[in-house]
């Protein structure tokens, strides 16, 4: 299956306040995003990430990508 996503903002602590997200901290946001992704995405799915995957995170984007199911395609310029 082809799936599309954008604006995940992994590691973006200020997104909690900007978007009024109901989370304790950025680690809480990241863990819930990963859990929800892996609940929906199967290992054989193709996932197109079309913008704002992460922002000012302490982790490399690769750390998040390894934890997410599916074949991931990042559009150049949106890491």
PyMOL Python script that loads the backbone (N, CA, C, O; Angstrom):
from pymol import cmd

cmd.read_pdbstr("""\
ATOM      1  N   UNK A   1       0.839  -1.164   0.000  1.00  0.00           N
ATOM      2  CA  UNK A   1       0.000   0.000   0.000  1.00  0.00           C
ATOM      3  C   UNK A   1       0.895   1.243   0.000  1.00  0.00           C
ATOM      4  O   UNK A   1       1.943   1.249   0.647  1.00  0.00           O
ATOM      5  N   UNK A   2       0.498   2.273  -0.707  1.00  0.00           N
ATOM      6  CA  UNK A   2       1.187   3.562  -0.681  1.00  0.00           C
ATOM      7  C   UNK A   2       0.523   4.460   0.353  1.00  0.00           C
ATOM      8  O   UNK A   2      -0.694   4.649   0.343  1.00  0.00           O
ATOM      9  N   UNK A   3       1.335   5.007   1.240  1.00  0.00           N
ATOM     10  CA  UNK A   3       0.856   5.937   2.263  1.00  0.00           C
ATOM     11  C   UNK A   3       1.676   7.215   2.165  1.00  0.00           C
ATOM     12  O   UNK A   3       2.825   7.199   1.724  1.00  0.00           O
ATOM     13  N   UNK A   4       1.070   8.321   2.581  1.00  0.00           N
ATOM     14  CA  UNK A   4       1.725   9.627   2.503  1.00  0.00           C
ATOM     15  C   UNK A   4       1.566  10.342   3.837  1.00  0.00           C
ATOM     16  O   UNK A   4       0.516  10.272   4.475  1.00  0.00           O
ATOM     17  N   UNK A   5       2.626  11.029   4.246  1.00  0.00           N
ATOM     18  CA  UNK A   5       2.574  11.787   5.494  1.00  0.00           C
ATOM     19  C   UNK A   5       3.452  13.019   5.375  1.00  0.00           C
ATOM     20  O   UNK A   5       4.320  13.102   4.506  1.00  0.00           O
ATOM     21  N   UNK A   6       3.215  13.965   6.255  1.00  0.00           N
ATOM     22  CA  UNK A   6       4.022  15.187   6.309  1.00  0.00           C
ATOM     23  C   UNK A   6       3.898  15.803   7.701  1.00  0.00           C
ATOM     24  O   UNK A   6       2.980  15.495   8.461  1.00  0.00           O
ATOM     25  N   UNK A   7       4.837  16.669   8.004  1.00  0.00           N
ATOM     26  CA  UNK A   7       4.789  17.483   9.228  1.00  0.00           C
ATOM     27  C   UNK A   7       4.768  16.670  10.517  1.00  0.00           C
ATOM     28  O   UNK A   7       4.030  16.997  11.446  1.00  0.00           O
ATOM     29  N   UNK A   8       5.564  15.628  10.578  1.00  0.00           N
ATOM     30  CA  UNK A   8       5.665  14.845  11.811  1.00  0.00           C
ATOM     31  C   UNK A   8       6.436  15.610  12.893  1.00  0.00           C
ATOM     32  O   UNK A   8       6.098  15.518  14.073  1.00  0.00           O
ATOM     33  N   UNK A   9       7.442  16.344  12.510  1.00  0.00           N
ATOM     34  CA  UNK A   9       8.232  17.175  13.432  1.00  0.00           C
ATOM     35  C   UNK A   9       8.815  16.365  14.585  1.00  0.00           C
ATOM     36  O   UNK A   9       8.739  16.789  15.738  1.00  0.00           O
ATOM     37  N   UNK A  10       9.393  15.210  14.287  1.00  0.00           N
ATOM     38  CA  UNK A  10      10.078  14.459  15.339  1.00  0.00           C
ATOM     39  C   UNK A  10      11.132  15.355  15.988  1.00  0.00           C
ATOM     40  O   UNK A  10      11.861  16.072  15.302  1.00  0.00           O
ATOM     41  N   UNK A  11      11.202  15.303  17.310  1.00  0.00           N
ATOM     42  CA  UNK A  11      12.219  16.047  18.041  1.00  0.00           C
ATOM     43  C   UNK A  11      11.966  17.527  18.194  1.00  0.00           C
ATOM     44  O   UNK A  11      12.805  18.231  18.756  1.00  0.00           O
ATOM     45  N   UNK A  12      10.858  18.019  17.722  1.00  0.00           N
ATOM     46  CA  UNK A  12      10.573  19.456  17.751  1.00  0.00           C
ATOM     47  C   UNK A  12       9.808  19.805  19.028  1.00  0.00           C
ATOM     48  O   UNK A  12       8.581  19.726  19.069  1.00  0.00           O
ATOM     49  N   UNK A  13      10.542  20.187  20.060  1.00  0.00           N
ATOM     50  CA  UNK A  13       9.941  20.450  21.370  1.00  0.00           C
ATOM     51  C   UNK A  13       8.928  21.592  21.322  1.00  0.00           C
ATOM     52  O   UNK A  13       7.891  21.516  21.982  1.00  0.00           O
ATOM     53  N   UNK A  14       9.203  22.639  20.563  1.00  0.00           N
ATOM     54  CA  UNK A  14       8.292  23.774  20.528  1.00  0.00           C
ATOM     55  C   UNK A  14       6.973  23.477  19.820  1.00  0.00           C
ATOM     56  O   UNK A  14       6.003  24.214  19.996  1.00  0.00           O
ATOM     57  N   UNK A  15       6.924  22.424  19.034  1.00  0.00           N
ATOM     58  CA  UNK A  15       5.675  22.069  18.355  1.00  0.00           C
ATOM     59  C   UNK A  15       4.573  21.735  19.363  1.00  0.00           C
ATOM     60  O   UNK A  15       3.389  21.878  19.059  1.00  0.00           O
ATOM     61  N   UNK A  16       4.956  21.300  20.540  1.00  0.00           N
ATOM     62  CA  UNK A  16       3.965  21.003  21.575  1.00  0.00           C
ATOM     63  C   UNK A  16       3.173  22.268  21.902  1.00  0.00           C
ATOM     64  O   UNK A  16       1.947  22.231  21.998  1.00  0.00           O
ATOM     65  N   UNK A  17       3.877  23.380  22.071  1.00  0.00           N
ATOM     66  CA  UNK A  17       3.211  24.640  22.400  1.00  0.00           C
ATOM     67  C   UNK A  17       2.555  25.281  21.188  1.00  0.00           C
ATOM     68  O   UNK A  17       1.435  25.784  21.280  1.00  0.00           O
ATOM     69  N   UNK A  18       3.246  25.264  20.049  1.00  0.00           N
ATOM     70  CA  UNK A  18       2.710  25.895  18.842  1.00  0.00           C
ATOM     71  C   UNK A  18       1.378  25.284  18.428  1.00  0.00           C
ATOM     72  O   UNK A  18       0.445  25.992  18.047  1.00  0.00           O
ATOM     73  N   UNK A  19       1.305  23.979  18.508  1.00  0.00           N
ATOM     74  CA  UNK A  19       0.128  23.262  18.020  1.00  0.00           C
ATOM     75  C   UNK A  19      -0.799  22.806  19.140  1.00  0.00           C
ATOM     76  O   UNK A  19      -1.766  22.083  18.897  1.00  0.00           O
ATOM     77  N   UNK A  20      -0.503  23.229  20.368  1.00  0.00           N
ATOM     78  CA  UNK A  20      -1.314  22.876  21.540  1.00  0.00           C
ATOM     79  C   UNK A  20      -1.490  21.354  21.657  1.00  0.00           C
ATOM     80  O   UNK A  20      -2.582  20.853  21.926  1.00  0.00           O
ATOM     81  N   UNK A  21      -0.380  20.642  21.446  1.00  0.00           N
ATOM     82  CA  UNK A  21      -0.419  19.185  21.544  1.00  0.00           C
ATOM     83  C   UNK A  21      -0.465  18.764  23.016  1.00  0.00           C
ATOM     84  O   UNK A  21       0.229  19.357  23.842  1.00  0.00           O
ATOM     85  N   UNK A  22      -1.261  17.761  23.353  1.00  0.00           N
ATOM     86  CA  UNK A  22      -1.447  17.352  24.756  1.00  0.00           C
ATOM     87  C   UNK A  22      -0.410  16.338  25.241  1.00  0.00           C
ATOM     88  O   UNK A  22      -0.757  15.224  25.633  1.00  0.00           O
ATOM     89  N   UNK A  23       0.864  16.733  25.210  1.00  0.00           N
ATOM     90  CA  UNK A  23       1.934  15.826  25.600  1.00  0.00           C
ATOM     91  C   UNK A  23       2.791  16.440  26.687  1.00  0.00           C
ATOM     92  O   UNK A  23       2.840  17.660  26.841  1.00  0.00           O
ATOM     93  N   UNK A  24       3.468  15.583  27.440  1.00  0.00           N
ATOM     94  CA  UNK A  24       4.324  16.036  28.522  1.00  0.00           C
ATOM     95  C   UNK A  24       5.615  16.668  28.023  1.00  0.00           C
ATOM     96  O   UNK A  24       6.044  17.710  28.518  1.00  0.00           O
ATOM     97  N   UNK A  25       6.227  16.020  27.033  1.00  0.00           N
ATOM     98  CA  UNK A  25       7.495  16.514  26.499  1.00  0.00           C
ATOM     99  C   UNK A  25       7.723  15.923  25.111  1.00  0.00           C
ATOM    100  O   UNK A  25       6.916  15.133  24.621  1.00  0.00           O
ATOM    101  N   UNK A  26       8.822  16.311  24.488  1.00  0.00           N
ATOM    102  CA  UNK A  26       9.087  15.886  23.103  1.00  0.00           C
ATOM    103  C   UNK A  26       9.306  14.374  23.006  1.00  0.00           C
ATOM    104  O   UNK A  26       8.959  13.770  21.991  1.00  0.00           O
ATOM    105  N   UNK A  27       9.861  13.769  24.018  1.00  0.00           N
ATOM    106  CA  UNK A  27      10.037  12.307  23.995  1.00  0.00           C
ATOM    107  C   UNK A  27       8.686  11.603  23.993  1.00  0.00           C
ATOM    108  O   UNK A  27       8.513  10.586  23.322  1.00  0.00           O
ATOM    109  N   UNK A  28       7.740  12.136  24.736  1.00  0.00           N
ATOM    110  CA  UNK A  28       6.379  11.590  24.761  1.00  0.00           C
ATOM    111  C   UNK A  28       5.737  11.688  23.376  1.00  0.00           C
ATOM    112  O   UNK A  28       5.124  10.732  22.902  1.00  0.00           O
ATOM    113  N   UNK A  29       5.879  12.840  22.735  1.00  0.00           N
ATOM    114  CA  UNK A  29       5.341  13.035  21.378  1.00  0.00           C
ATOM    115  C   UNK A  29       5.954  12.015  20.423  1.00  0.00           C
ATOM    116  O   UNK A  29       5.241  11.323  19.696  1.00  0.00           O
ATOM    117  N   UNK A  30       7.278  11.929  20.433  1.00  0.00           N
ATOM    118  CA  UNK A  30       7.972  11.031  19.511  1.00  0.00           C
ATOM    119  C   UNK A  30       7.533   9.578  19.700  1.00  0.00           C
ATOM    120  O   UNK A  30       7.287   8.872  18.722  1.00  0.00           O
ATOM    121  N   UNK A  31       7.434   9.134  20.943  1.00  0.00           N
ATOM    122  CA  UNK A  31       7.051   7.747  21.203  1.00  0.00           C
ATOM    123  C   UNK A  31       5.626   7.453  20.731  1.00  0.00           C
ATOM    124  O   UNK A  31       5.359   6.379  20.193  1.00  0.00           O
ATOM    125  N   UNK A  32       4.728   8.392  20.928  1.00  0.00           N
ATOM    126  CA  UNK A  32       3.345   8.180  20.497  1.00  0.00           C
ATOM    127  C   UNK A  32       3.246   8.209  18.977  1.00  0.00           C
ATOM    128  O   UNK A  32       2.504   7.418  18.394  1.00  0.00           O
ATOM    129  N   UNK A  33       3.981   9.108  18.325  1.00  0.00           N
ATOM    130  CA  UNK A  33       3.989   9.123  16.861  1.00  0.00           C
ATOM    131  C   UNK A  33       4.508   7.802  16.301  1.00  0.00           C
ATOM    132  O   UNK A  33       3.940   7.261  15.352  1.00  0.00           O
ATOM    133  N   UNK A  34       5.580   7.287  16.884  1.00  0.00           N
ATOM    134  CA  UNK A  34       6.154   6.016  16.434  1.00  0.00           C
ATOM    135  C   UNK A  34       5.165   4.875  16.672  1.00  0.00           C
ATOM    136  O   UNK A  34       4.970   4.029  15.799  1.00  0.00           O
ATOM    137  N   UNK A  35       4.548   4.852  17.839  1.00  0.00           N
ATOM    138  CA  UNK A  35       3.568   3.802  18.146  1.00  0.00           C
ATOM    139  C   UNK A  35       2.396   3.835  17.162  1.00  0.00           C
ATOM    140  O   UNK A  35       1.988   2.796  16.644  1.00  0.00           O
ATOM    141  N   UNK A  36       1.861   5.023  16.909  1.00  0.00           N
ATOM    142  CA  UNK A  36       0.726   5.150  15.986  1.00  0.00           C
ATOM    143  C   UNK A  36       1.120   4.778  14.559  1.00  0.00           C
ATOM    144  O   UNK A  36       0.356   4.117  13.857  1.00  0.00           O
ATOM    145  N   UNK A  37       2.295   5.195  14.133  1.00  0.00           N
ATOM    146  CA  UNK A  37       2.795   4.844  12.793  1.00  0.00           C
ATOM    147  C   UNK A  37       2.857   3.326  12.657  1.00  0.00           C
ATOM    148  O   UNK A  37       2.315   2.754  11.711  1.00  0.00           O
ATOM    149  N   UNK A  38       3.520   2.686  13.607  1.00  0.00           N
ATOM    150  CA  UNK A  38       3.726   1.239  13.518  1.00  0.00           C
ATOM    151  C   UNK A  38       2.432   0.438  13.671  1.00  0.00           C
ATOM    152  O   UNK A  38       2.359  -0.708  13.229  1.00  0.00           O
ATOM    153  N   UNK A  39       1.425   1.023  14.286  1.00  0.00           N
ATOM    154  CA  UNK A  39       0.114   0.383  14.370  1.00  0.00           C
ATOM    155  C   UNK A  39      -0.549   0.363  12.993  1.00  0.00           C
ATOM    156  O   UNK A  39      -1.220  -0.606  12.639  1.00  0.00           O
ATOM    157  N   UNK A  40      -0.361   1.427  12.223  1.00  0.00           N
ATOM    158  CA  UNK A  40      -1.036   1.584  10.935  1.00  0.00           C
ATOM    159  C   UNK A  40      -0.248   1.026   9.752  1.00  0.00           C
ATOM    160  O   UNK A  40      -0.837   0.495   8.811  1.00  0.00           O
ATOM    161  N   UNK A  41       1.075   1.143   9.795  1.00  0.00           N
ATOM    162  CA  UNK A  41       1.940   0.800   8.657  1.00  0.00           C
ATOM    163  C   UNK A  41       2.444  -0.633   8.799  1.00  0.00           C
ATOM    164  O   UNK A  41       2.889  -1.042   9.871  1.00  0.00           O
ATOM    165  N   UNK A  42       2.369  -1.385   7.713  1.00  0.00           N
ATOM    166  CA  UNK A  42       2.918  -2.742   7.720  1.00  0.00           C
ATOM    167  C   UNK A  42       4.328  -2.714   7.133  1.00  0.00           C
ATOM    168  O   UNK A  42       4.685  -1.756   6.448  1.00  0.00           O
ATOM    169  N   UNK A  43       5.129  -3.739   7.386  1.00  0.00           N
ATOM    170  CA  UNK A  43       6.503  -3.748   6.888  1.00  0.00           C
ATOM    171  C   UNK A  43       6.618  -3.626   5.367  1.00  0.00           C
ATOM    172  O   UNK A  43       7.637  -3.151   4.866  1.00  0.00           O
ATOM    173  N   UNK A  44       5.598  -4.043   4.632  1.00  0.00           N
ATOM    174  CA  UNK A  44       5.655  -3.990   3.167  1.00  0.00           C
ATOM    175  C   UNK A  44       5.061  -2.716   2.569  1.00  0.00           C
ATOM    176  O   UNK A  44       5.098  -2.545   1.350  1.00  0.00           O
ATOM    177  N   UNK A  45       4.523  -1.830   3.380  1.00  0.00           N
ATOM    178  CA  UNK A  45       3.945  -0.591   2.869  1.00  0.00           C
ATOM    179  C   UNK A  45       5.029   0.374   2.404  1.00  0.00           C
ATOM    180  O   UNK A  45       6.130   0.395   2.955  1.00  0.00           O
ATOM    181  N   UNK A  46       4.716   1.166   1.395  1.00  0.00           N
ATOM    182  CA  UNK A  46       5.578   2.264   0.952  1.00  0.00           C
ATOM    183  C   UNK A  46       5.030   3.548   1.561  1.00  0.00           C
ATOM    184  O   UNK A  46       3.867   3.897   1.359  1.00  0.00           O
ATOM    185  N   UNK A  47       5.883   4.247   2.308  1.00  0.00           N
ATOM    186  CA  UNK A  47       5.464   5.481   2.969  1.00  0.00           C
ATOM    187  C   UNK A  47       6.279   6.636   2.409  1.00  0.00           C
ATOM    188  O   UNK A  47       7.508   6.638   2.480  1.00  0.00           O
ATOM    189  N   UNK A  48       5.582   7.613   1.855  1.00  0.00           N
ATOM    190  CA  UNK A  48       6.204   8.807   1.282  1.00  0.00           C
ATOM    191  C   UNK A  48       6.107   9.924   2.301  1.00  0.00           C
ATOM    192  O   UNK A  48       5.015  10.343   2.685  1.00  0.00           O
ATOM    193  N   UNK A  49       7.275  10.402   2.736  1.00  0.00           N
ATOM    194  CA  UNK A  49       7.345  11.472   3.737  1.00  0.00           C
ATOM    195  C   UNK A  49       7.636  12.759   2.973  1.00  0.00           C
ATOM    196  O   UNK A  49       8.740  12.957   2.466  1.00  0.00           O
ATOM    197  N   UNK A  50       6.635  13.627   2.897  1.00  0.00           N
ATOM    198  CA  UNK A  50       6.740  14.758   1.977  1.00  0.00           C
ATOM    199  C   UNK A  50       7.039  16.086   2.649  1.00  0.00           C
ATOM    200  O   UNK A  50       6.919  17.132   2.010  1.00  0.00           O
ATOM    201  N   UNK A  51       7.418  16.078   3.897  1.00  0.00           N
ATOM    202  CA  UNK A  51       7.857  17.329   4.488  1.00  0.00           C
ATOM    203  C   UNK A  51       7.955  17.288   5.998  1.00  0.00           C
ATOM    204  O   UNK A  51       7.182  16.609   6.674  1.00  0.00           O
ATOM    205  N   UNK A  52       8.924  18.032   6.512  1.00  0.00           N
ATOM    206  CA  UNK A  52       9.101  18.275   7.946  1.00  0.00           C
ATOM    207  C   UNK A  52       9.094  16.995   8.778  1.00  0.00           C
ATOM    208  O   UNK A  52       8.293  16.855   9.702  1.00  0.00           O
ATOM    209  N   UNK A  53       9.976  16.074   8.453  1.00  0.00           N
ATOM    210  CA  UNK A  53      10.091  14.815   9.189  1.00  0.00           C
ATOM    211  C   UNK A  53      10.569  15.058  10.617  1.00  0.00           C
ATOM    212  O   UNK A  53       9.984  14.538  11.567  1.00  0.00           O
ATOM    213  N   UNK A  54      11.630  15.846  10.768  1.00  0.00           N
ATOM    214  CA  UNK A  54      12.114  16.186  12.102  1.00  0.00           C
ATOM    215  C   UNK A  54      12.669  17.608  12.086  1.00  0.00           C
ATOM    216  O   UNK A  54      12.909  18.183  11.024  1.00  0.00           O
ATOM    217  N   UNK A  55      12.865  18.160  13.273  1.00  0.00           N
ATOM    218  CA  UNK A  55      13.318  19.544  13.363  1.00  0.00           C
ATOM    219  C   UNK A  55      14.095  19.745  14.654  1.00  0.00           C
ATOM    220  O   UNK A  55      13.571  19.523  15.746  1.00  0.00           O
ATOM    221  N   UNK A  56      15.338  20.164  14.523  1.00  0.00           N
ATOM    222  CA  UNK A  56      16.204  20.476  15.667  1.00  0.00           C
ATOM    223  C   UNK A  56      16.226  19.386  16.726  1.00  0.00           C
ATOM    224  O   UNK A  56      16.272  19.663  17.925  1.00  0.00           O
ATOM    225  N   UNK A  57      16.192  18.177  16.276  1.00  0.00           N
ATOM    226  CA  UNK A  57      16.227  17.049  17.197  1.00  0.00           C
ATOM    227  C   UNK A  57      17.652  16.758  17.636  1.00  0.00           C
ATOM    228  O   UNK A  57      18.614  17.066  16.932  1.00  0.00           O
ATOM    229  N   UNK A  58      17.765  16.168  18.800  1.00  0.00           N
ATOM    230  CA  UNK A  58      19.064  15.724  19.303  1.00  0.00           C
ATOM    231  C   UNK A  58      19.509  14.447  18.592  1.00  0.00           C
ATOM    232  O   UNK A  58      20.691  14.105  18.598  1.00  0.00           O
ATOM    233  N   UNK A  59      18.561  13.750  17.985  1.00  0.00           N
ATOM    234  CA  UNK A  59      18.830  12.482  17.313  1.00  0.00           C
ATOM    235  C   UNK A  59      19.004  12.685  15.811  1.00  0.00           C
ATOM    236  O   UNK A  59      18.501  13.653  15.241  1.00  0.00           O
ATOM    237  N   UNK A  60      19.711  11.774  15.192  1.00  0.00           N
ATOM    238  CA  UNK A  60      19.792  11.739  13.741  1.00  0.00           C
ATOM    239  C   UNK A  60      18.442  11.274  13.192  1.00  0.00           C
ATOM    240  O   UNK A  60      17.770  10.466  13.833  1.00  0.00           O
ATOM    241  N   UNK A  61      18.031  11.767  12.018  1.00  0.00           N
ATOM    242  CA  UNK A  61      16.799  11.254  11.410  1.00  0.00           C
ATOM    243  C   UNK A  61      16.813   9.725  11.278  1.00  0.00           C
ATOM    244  O   UNK A  61      15.764   9.084  11.344  1.00  0.00           O
ATOM    245  N   UNK A  62      17.998   9.149  11.091  1.00  0.00           N
ATOM    246  CA  UNK A  62      18.122   7.702  10.938  1.00  0.00           C
ATOM    247  C   UNK A  62      17.631   6.952  12.175  1.00  0.00           C
ATOM    248  O   UNK A  62      17.119   5.839  12.050  1.00  0.00           O
ATOM    249  N   UNK A  63      17.774   7.529  13.351  1.00  0.00           N
ATOM    250  CA  UNK A  63      17.307   6.890  14.583  1.00  0.00           C
ATOM    251  C   UNK A  63      15.796   6.685  14.523  1.00  0.00           C
ATOM    252  O   UNK A  63      15.297   5.620  14.883  1.00  0.00           O
ATOM    253  N   UNK A  64      15.080   7.693  14.074  1.00  0.00           N
ATOM    254  CA  UNK A  64      13.621   7.582  13.944  1.00  0.00           C
ATOM    255  C   UNK A  64      13.256   6.626  12.812  1.00  0.00           C
ATOM    256  O   UNK A  64      12.387   5.769  12.972  1.00  0.00           O
ATOM    257  N   UNK A  65      13.917   6.774  11.679  1.00  0.00           N
ATOM    258  CA  UNK A  65      13.583   5.961  10.507  1.00  0.00           C
ATOM    259  C   UNK A  65      13.735   4.471  10.783  1.00  0.00           C
ATOM    260  O   UNK A  65      12.937   3.667  10.302  1.00  0.00           O
ATOM    261  N   UNK A  66      14.752   4.098  11.553  1.00  0.00           N
ATOM    262  CA  UNK A  66      14.966   2.678  11.887  1.00  0.00           C
ATOM    263  C   UNK A  66      13.816   2.109  12.709  1.00  0.00           C
ATOM    264  O   UNK A  66      13.536   0.913  12.635  1.00  0.00           O
ATOM    265  N   UNK A  67      13.157   2.943  13.479  1.00  0.00           N
ATOM    266  CA  UNK A  67      12.084   2.465  14.365  1.00  0.00           C
ATOM    267  C   UNK A  67      10.719   2.413  13.688  1.00  0.00           C
ATOM    268  O   UNK A  67       9.769   1.868  14.249  1.00  0.00           O
ATOM    269  N   UNK A  68      10.617   2.971  12.499  1.00  0.00           N
ATOM    270  CA  UNK A  68       9.333   3.051  11.806  1.00  0.00           C
ATOM    271  C   UNK A  68       9.201   1.939  10.774  1.00  0.00           C
ATOM    272  O   UNK A  68      10.131   1.685  10.008  1.00  0.00           O
ATOM    273  N   UNK A  69       8.055   1.280  10.752  1.00  0.00           N
ATOM    274  CA  UNK A  69       7.800   0.211   9.787  1.00  0.00           C
ATOM    275  C   UNK A  69       7.645   0.783   8.379  1.00  0.00           C
ATOM    276  O   UNK A  69       7.406   1.975   8.185  1.00  0.00           O
ATOM    277  N   UNK A  70       7.789  -0.114   7.411  1.00  0.00           N
ATOM    278  CA  UNK A  70       7.551   0.236   6.020  1.00  0.00           C
ATOM    279  C   UNK A  70       8.811   0.651   5.278  1.00  0.00           C
ATOM    280  O   UNK A  70       9.878   0.839   5.863  1.00  0.00           O
ATOM    281  N   UNK A  71       8.645   0.786   3.968  1.00  0.00           N
ATOM    282  CA  UNK A  71       9.707   1.295   3.099  1.00  0.00           C
ATOM    283  C   UNK A  71       9.497   2.796   3.016  1.00  0.00           C
ATOM    284  O   UNK A  71       8.507   3.261   2.451  1.00  0.00           O
ATOM    285  N   UNK A  72      10.431   3.556   3.582  1.00  0.00           N
ATOM    286  CA  UNK A  72      10.260   4.996   3.696  1.00  0.00           C
ATOM    287  C   UNK A  72      10.998   5.732   2.598  1.00  0.00           C
ATOM    288  O   UNK A  72      12.140   5.409   2.270  1.00  0.00           O
ATOM    289  N   UNK A  73      10.326   6.733   2.032  1.00  0.00           N
ATOM    290  CA  UNK A  73      10.899   7.565   0.985  1.00  0.00           C
ATOM    291  C   UNK A  73      10.795   9.016   1.440  1.00  0.00           C
ATOM    292  O   UNK A  73       9.697   9.563   1.548  1.00  0.00           O
ATOM    293  N   UNK A  74      11.931   9.630   1.704  1.00  0.00           N
ATOM    294  CA  UNK A  74      11.952  11.026   2.099  1.00  0.00           C
ATOM    295  C   UNK A  74      12.191  11.877   0.865  1.00  0.00           C
ATOM    296  O   UNK A  74      13.117  11.626   0.093  1.00  0.00           O
ATOM    297  N   UNK A  75      11.363  12.867   0.689  1.00  0.00           N
ATOM    298  CA  UNK A  75      11.538  13.795  -0.410  1.00  0.00           C
ATOM    299  C   UNK A  75      12.708  14.707  -0.062  1.00  0.00           C
ATOM    300  O   UNK A  75      12.733  15.303   1.016  1.00  0.00           O
ATOM    301  N   UNK A  76      13.666  14.819  -0.958  1.00  0.00           N
ATOM    302  CA  UNK A  76      14.893  15.580  -0.733  1.00  0.00           C
ATOM    303  C   UNK A  76      14.587  16.986  -0.227  1.00  0.00           C
ATOM    304  O   UNK A  76      13.739  17.696  -0.767  1.00  0.00           O
ATOM    305  N   UNK A  77      15.307  17.361   0.829  1.00  0.00           N
ATOM    306  CA  UNK A  77      15.145  18.695   1.387  1.00  0.00           C
ATOM    307  C   UNK A  77      14.195  18.738   2.584  1.00  0.00           C
ATOM    308  O   UNK A  77      13.993  19.794   3.183  1.00  0.00           O
ATOM    309  N   UNK A  78      13.631  17.620   2.918  1.00  0.00           N
ATOM    310  CA  UNK A  78      12.676  17.585   4.025  1.00  0.00           C
ATOM    311  C   UNK A  78      13.072  16.554   5.071  1.00  0.00           C
ATOM    312  O   UNK A  78      12.302  15.642   5.371  1.00  0.00           O
ATOM    313  N   UNK A  79      14.254  16.694   5.618  1.00  0.00           N
ATOM    314  CA  UNK A  79      14.702  15.808   6.685  1.00  0.00           C
ATOM    315  C   UNK A  79      14.436  16.489   7.992  1.00  0.00           C
ATOM    316  O   UNK A  79      14.732  15.931   9.050  1.00  0.00           O
TER     317      UNK A  79
END
""", "prot")
cmd.dss("prot")
cmd.show_as("cartoon", "prot")
cmd.util.cbc("prot")
cmd.orient("prot")
